[in-house]
Amino acid sequence: RVEGKVALHAVSRVLDGLHGQVLRLDFTSGLDPACASPAVSDGGACGIHVQATRGCSDIGDRAWDRAAVPEDPWAKVRYHPGVPSLHTPVVVTGIELARLRGMALVVRDAAGEGVACAVIPGA
């Protein structure tokens, strides 16, 4: 179970016919100070990902339409612990925002473990 907190606002965008999301995150707790190091770049370290699970109690695979978007769109979405708010670039997932609502957005520490979570809110 992930313990930290993050406030989340999601907006949908369509680029080249594919659905993507812009996420505004306001971190309230759980960020890993080790993520300030540029040397941290392993896998999901310091990453932000929408998980293909409902709620924050069961963390699963990253959410995106693998048929429409062959490469993981979340792979390069990272945070810096000295920045309390973050607007992501458009993350092209190939999934409409309505389908992502209720799924968990997870923030990971420098070891790739989940440290904060928010559920993508309804309309």
N, C-alpha and C positions, 0 to 999 in steps of 0.2 A: 504494500500500500504506500502511496506517495503522500508525504506529509505537508510539504510547502504549499503556498498559495500564490495564484496569479490571477489577476482580473483580465478578462478577455473580451474583445469586440472584434467580430469578423464581418468582412464585406466581400461580396462576390464580384468577380470580374471575368469577362470572357475575352480571351486572346486567341486569335487565329482559330476560332471555333471551339476552343477547349476551355473548360471552366477552371478558374483559379480563385484563390482567396488572398486578400490582404488582411493581415492580422495586426491589431493593436494590442499590445500586452503591457500591463502595468504590474510589475513584480512587487509583491508584498512580503514574501519571505521565501526562503529555500534556495537562493542563488549561491553557487559555489564560487568563492573568491579565487580558487585555482584557475577558473576559466578566464581570468585576466591575462594569463600567459599565452603568448602567441604559439608556444610549443604544443599546446593542447589541440590536437586535430584528429584524434583517433575515432573512427566510426561515429557513434552517436554522442560523443563527448561534447558537452556544452550545447547540445542541440535542442531544437524545438520541433516537435512533430505532432501531428494529429494521428491518433491511434484508431484503428478500425474496431474499437470496442466502445461500449456505452458506459459512461461514468468513469470514475477514477480508481475504483477498487481492483480492477483487473486490466493490466496493461498488456496490449497485444501488438500485432504488426502495424506498421505505418499505413495510413490510409491514402491511397491514390489508385486511379484506374490504370492498371499495368498494361492493358491492351492499347489504351490511347496515349499513355505517357510511359515509354519504356524505361527511362532512368528515374531513380528515386528523386522526386522534387524537393524532399526535405533534407537531403544529404548535406547541403551547404547552409542551411538556416541555423544560425548560431546567435548566442547572446553574449554580452560583456557585463560582468557583475557590477561595474561602476555606472551603468546606465539603467535607471529605474523604469524607463519606458522604452518600448521598441515598436516600430512600425516595420513589418517585414516587407520585402518586395512582394510582388504578386507571386504566389506559389501556385504553379499550374499543376493541379492534381487530376484534372479530367473529371472531377466529381462536383456536382452542383452543391452549393452551400446548404440547400435544404436537406440533402442527404447526410451532410456532415453534422447537422444539429444533433446534440445529445452525445456525440463522440467526445473522447477525452483528448485534450491538448496536453502533452507532457513536456516538461522542461527537465533536461538531464544535466548531471554534474560532470566533472572532468573525467570520471571513471565510466560514464555512460549510464549511470543509474538514475532512475526517475527521482527528482527532488521537489517538483512542484507540479500541480495539475489543475486544470479548469475544464469544465464541460462547456462545449460550444453551445451558447444559449439559443433558445427558440426565437422565432420571428419577432 
